[in-house]
Amino acid sequence: MVDGVSTDSTMVAIHARGELVDRLVSEPDSGIYNAMNKAVGLARGRYILFINGDDVLLPDGFENVMKVLALGHDDIICSTTLVGDFAAPVETLVAKPWRLPFFNSIPHPSSFVRRELLMRSPFREDLRIASDYDFFLRAFMAGYSFRVLPVITALHHRGGASGDVQRSLEELDTVRRQWLGWRYPLVNVVAAVYRQLKRSIVGRST
């Protein structure tokens, strides 16, 4: 576990469940993705799953995920993340790799990534919010394999750094502009049409 010298109750919670933590590093860092890159260097497993302090693991789907992880055939294995309250989630995030050029469509709290891939392509630390999207988009465009499993393994609560909507949109646009090249204008048009159609459909149903 990597902690950026938290001043809230994080360390108390960690020490209360010390048997679940193999290694703890608590030191200043330059941001979330700096801490995540540190964690990759410390990890020893074949796959890595990143869980932030306010995310929750849901055990029901893990048996299916573990069977696929044991095979080791895929670079990135994605399950589903619920948002909000488990009993009445406000959103269900199902991974859709094919949509990555258009949207941030991979929920990282339920995405298991091959460690060697993260070692070769670490998270960009110049981004504050969208570096996980940058990583998944690069992996998709480079032809790495994604597998999507129809099980739920994580619960996520909105907020934190990703709650800065304006900065998030700016960083997502920066990533798309950089990696899509000549495709960028076309992708923007398609995404805008999709959003308009979605708003229209939602408007008719209310």
Residue pairs with C-beta under 8 A, 6 or more apart in sequence:
1 14
1 21
1 23
1 24
1 25
1 39
2 25
2 26
2 29
2 35
2 36
2 38
2 39
2 42
3 10
3 11
3 14
3 24
3 25
3 26
3 35
4 26
4 27
4 28
4 29
4 35
5 26
5 27
5 28
6 26
6 53
10 53
11 26
14 21
14 24
23 42
25 38
25 42
29 35
29 38
30 125
31 125
31 128
32 52
32 128
32 131
32 161
33 123
33 124
33 125
33 127
33 128
33 131
33 132
34 125
36 50
36 123
37 122
37 123
37 125
39 48
39 50
40 48
40 115
40 118
40 119
40 122
41 119
43 115
45 115
46 69
46 72
46 114
46 115
47 69
47 77
47 112
47 113
47 114
47 115
48 112
48 113
48 114
48 115
48 118
49 109
49 110
49 111
49 112
49 113
50 108
50 109
50 132
51 57
51 109
51 154
52 109
52 160
54 156
54 157
54 159
54 160
55 109
55 154
55 155
55 156
55 157
56 86
56 154
56 155
56 156
57 153
57 154
57 155
58 82
58 86
58 152
58 153
58 154
58 155
60 151
60 152
60 153
61 79
61 80
61 149
61 151
61 152
61 153
62 151
62 153
64 149
64 151
65 77
65 79
65 112
65 149
65 151
65 153
68 74
68 77
68 147
68 149
69 77
69 112
73 145
73 147
74 114
74 145
74 146
74 147
75 113
75 114
75 117
75 139
75 144
75 145
75 146
76 97
76 106
76 111
76 112
76 113
76 114
76 117
76 136
76 139
76 144
76 145
76 146
76 147
77 111
77 112
77 146
77 147
77 149
78 95
78 97
78 106
78 107
78 110
78 111
78 112
78 146
78 147
78 148
78 149
79 95
79 110
79 111
79 148
79 149
79 150
79 151
79 152
79 153
79 154
80 92
80 93
80 94
80 95
80 107
80 110
80 150
80 151
80 152
80 153
80 154
81 92
81 93
81 107
81 109
81 110
81 152
81 153
81 154
81 155
81 156
82 89
82 91
82 92
82 93
82 152
82 154
82 155
82 156
83 89
83 90
83 91
83 92
83 93
83 155
83 156
83 157
83 158
84 90
84 91
84 155
84 157
84 158
86 155
89 155
93 107
93 110
93 156
94 148
95 105
95 106
95 107
95 110
95 111
95 146
95 148
96 105
96 106
96 148
97 105
97 106
97 136
97 140
97 146
97 148
99 105
100 106
100 133
100 136
100 137
100 140
100 141
101 137
101 140
101 141
101 176
101 180
101 183
101 187
102 187
102 190
102 191
102 194
103 191
104 130
104 133
104 172
106 132
106 133
106 136
106 146
107 154
107 156
108 132
108 136
109 154
109 155
109 156
110 152
110 153
110 154
111 136
117 139
117 144
118 135
121 135
121 138
121 139
123 131
123 132
123 134
123 135
124 131
124 134
124 135
125 131
127 134
127 171
127 174
127 175
128 161
128 167
128 171
129 161
129 162
129 164
129 167
129 168
129 171
130 168
130 171
130 172
130 174
130 175
133 171
133 172
133 175
134 175
134 179
137 175
137 176
137 179
138 179
139 146
140 146
141 179
162 168
176 184
176 187
176 188
177 184
180 187
